[in-house]
């Protein structure tokens, strides 16, 4: 390349990037990924669009209506009839100028006229349809062109081979052209990983999707690999305009439209009636009169129609049984037993179930309406009945529509070994209702361990499920709402001896499970971290357990120190001693949680007054961008 051309390229990139910006800050808890196709070759919709639609996803197609039906360097361009398919599948149609004008070589006036002409052409074909976003054809834009284009669209996309994070320019969003790495899937995976770590918005772009792609496209196999890896990363995958809405970008409030998620899930289940497996939703309930009705409504409302729901009332002393019985029907079965604890109630429910798959649901949690349908969609393609499906979960107290979905390292496709290493090494957990477990795995794992009455029974049970599995497939579109109450919930440990004994047993089992998968420096370190972190619960008044823990630590080649306290407790510890400090810490945590709970309940009541009866439309109100204050072990 000549010096003149290089200089021109440099000037182009610099001036386009620096001028006429529409600055916007992106820092996400749950990363975003968008798939876009420039020029809209037919194969991008018929092949690429199908790959996405089969897993319930949609893309953005940047069209130059002047190219309709033509043969372009990126292949055969779409025909008018394709637009119906595009809208029907929930994709976005974006603007790429009418004449596919070079963004740098074309003068600004001609360029803008071509945008207006494209809009008019669209209106003739699909009255009422509008372009909301734009992709610059061929080159980066001239500064003046960029300034003009800004007024026409909510967001404009260029190239740049990177993702968007921090202070970005909505007038020149970066994209990664897949064809440039079509022989190097690893670099694409690395980028998806970085986008996840940084909480960014990664926009992929390409052209045709074909077995014999043009230099501007890629093969269906490659594209599908990218889609799968993107799904496994825990990112939300949305067309550009939907992503701008999630980001609450300027001007996006007005264009917000209801998500099509439920519709697409329903379509998938209707299209394969004979293959539908039966899913058993199993709900153990103890003194849950306040929550159970909502929980049952969310189970009954599952768009996955082939289901049975079994409630086992574990000898509640309140109205739980009566609430459950109001829901009894051909698909909702309610049984009652004398109080025996959650594990026994779960085993009872399991013994009554007939499903090919099991959905566990605690009596105060909620499932998004398409939770099971979303996971069932991937069953066909997952690697057999030994694959374990998981999903994201958001935490809430009363206001489920304010649930926070905070991704962790477990929100991915993982091998059993990697999953357990991350869980134990990083102190993570997966909520019970996130799983969808096959009958085969359930039988291989055996029943719930009734010795773990009162604590971490689910942590231990799903370890055994995991050990029997071929791995975890994470389904980012399936959602669970986890009601956290802390001090009065089953999982609160406090100083109860029964719960502490159960926790200690569960911990020993966990370490055994991990070492059965891998006995390596890595697994020993994870086990030591896990012991050290949980030592707090036994210190200093359970010397029997502490001694035993120390023995295990030595066998692992390590040594346990005194438990860590956060800085605000470590100074008072030196004055009043360990025992007292711990009691104060536990009391304060209880107080803080009950204050949070009362606060949330008040806001929930106010919201209900304002909005009258709020329908349980779990889809619409999920807040992804505000993190919950971390629940740190004190
Ligand atoms: Zn183009």
Boltz pocket constraint, residues with backbone or C-beta under 6 A from the ligand:
constraints:
  - pocket:
      binder: B
      contacts: [[A, 38], [A, 39], [A, 96], [A, 100], [A, 136], [A, 137], [A, 138]]
      max_distance: 6.0
